[in-house]
Amino acid sequence: MKYRVVEKDAFEVRGVSITTSHENNINLQEIPKFWDRFNQSDDAIRLMEHSKDKGVLGVCYDGKQAGTFSYMIGVVADEELQGFEKIHIPKATWAVFGSVGAMPHAIQKVWKEIFQDFLPFSEYEHA
């Protein structure tokens, strides 16, 4: 797998989130539907106005042993944004992977490769 390793300082993400589950791969259906709703909402326009780098992120966080986790669609922004949640991403070393192809299948394929092929055999661990 092609990847690059980067050091990133801590940053804040502002956005909207859902809680989903790995159970029966329900997240593979729920997250694309969440993106569809987001892209058709005023939230997409409001968030892009405040993005430091004009990019939109999909962030998995707050994983639980029961298999549930939170997923946020958001932007990197320093200021508080009324009506949006905030998560703090600490300073860390990141492995960055590319994804090419039709969504959501392309990103889901990369995630599968990361967790099945890369992480078990690398010096890195999922944080």
C-alpha positions in Angstrom: 0.0 0.0 0.0 1.2 3.5 -0.8 1.1 5.9 2.1 3.1 8.8 3.6 3.8 9.6 7.2 3.3 13.1 8.4 3.5 14.9 11.8 0.5 17.1 12.5 0.0 19.6 15.3 -3.3 19.5 17.3 -6.3 21.0 15.6 -10.1 21.5 16.1 -12.8 20.1 13.9 -16.3 21.7 13.8 -19.2 19.9 12.3 -22.1 17.5 12.6 -22.0 13.9 13.7 -23.8 10.6 14.0 -23.2 7.5 16.1 -23.0 4.3 14.1 -21.7 0.7 14.5 -19.4 -1.8 12.9 -22.0 -4.5 13.7 -23.2 -6.0 10.4 -21.2 -3.3 8.6 -24.1 -0.9 9.2 -21.6 2.0 9.1 -21.0 1.2 5.4 -24.7 2.2 4.7 -25.2 4.9 7.4 -22.1 7.0 6.6 -22.8 7.5 2.9 -26.4 8.4 3.7 -25.2 10.9 6.2 -22.9 12.5 3.6 -25.9 12.7 1.2 -28.0 14.5 3.8 -25.1 16.8 4.7 -24.4 17.7 1.0 -28.0 18.8 0.6 -28.1 20.8 3.8 -27.3 24.4 4.7 -24.6 23.0 7.0 -22.3 22.2 4.1 -22.3 25.8 2.9 -22.0 27.3 6.5 -19.1 25.0 7.4 -17.2 25.7 4.1 -17.3 29.4 4.9 -15.2 28.8 8.0 -12.8 26.1 6.8 -9.1 27.0 7.2 -8.1 24.9 4.2 -11.5 24.7 2.4 -11.5 20.9 2.8 -14.2 18.8 4.4 -13.3 15.9 6.7 -14.9 12.7 7.6 -13.7 11.8 11.2 -14.2 8.5 13.0 -13.7 9.0 16.8 -14.9 8.0 20.2 -14.8 4.2 19.5 -16.4 2.0 22.1 -15.7 -1.7 22.8 -19.3 -2.5 21.9 -18.4 -1.6 18.2 -20.1 1.8 18.1 -18.3 5.0 17.2 -19.0 8.6 16.3 -18.5 10.0 12.8 -18.2 13.7 12.1 -18.4 15.6 8.9 -16.6 18.8 9.6 -13.9 21.3 8.8 -10.7 22.5 10.5 -11.7 25.8 12.1 -10.3 27.7 15.1 -13.3 29.7 16.0 -16.5 28.4 17.7 -19.3 27.9 15.2 -22.9 28.3 16.5 -24.9 25.1 16.1 -21.9 22.8 15.4 -20.1 20.3 17.5 -16.4 20.4 18.2 -13.8 17.7 18.6 -10.1 18.2 19.5 -7.6 16.1 17.5 -4.3 15.9 19.4 -0.8 16.2 17.9 0.1 12.9 16.3 2.0 11.0 13.7 -0.4 10.2 10.8 -0.2 7.6 8.0 -1.9 9.2 5.0 -3.4 6.9 2.3 -4.9 7.9 -1.0 -8.2 6.8 -2.3 -9.2 6.9 -6.0 -12.5 6.0 -7.5 -16.3 6.3 -7.1 -17.5 7.0 -3.6 -18.3 5.5 -1.2 -16.8 2.3 -2.5 -13.3 3.7 -3.0 -12.9 4.9 0.5 -14.5 1.8 2.0 -12.0 -0.3 0.0 -9.1 1.7 1.4 -10.4 1.4 5.0 -10.6 -2.4 4.6 -7.1 -2.5 3.3 -5.8 -0.4 6.1 -7.3 -2.5 8.8 -6.8 -5.9 7.2 -3.5 -5.5 5.4 -1.6 -2.5 6.7 -2.1 -2.1 10.5 -1.7 -5.8 11.5 1.7 -5.9 9.8 3.0 -2.4 10.5 4.7 -0.6 13.4 1.7 1.7 13.7 -1.5 1.3 15.7 -4.9 2.9 15.2 -5.5 5.8 17.7 
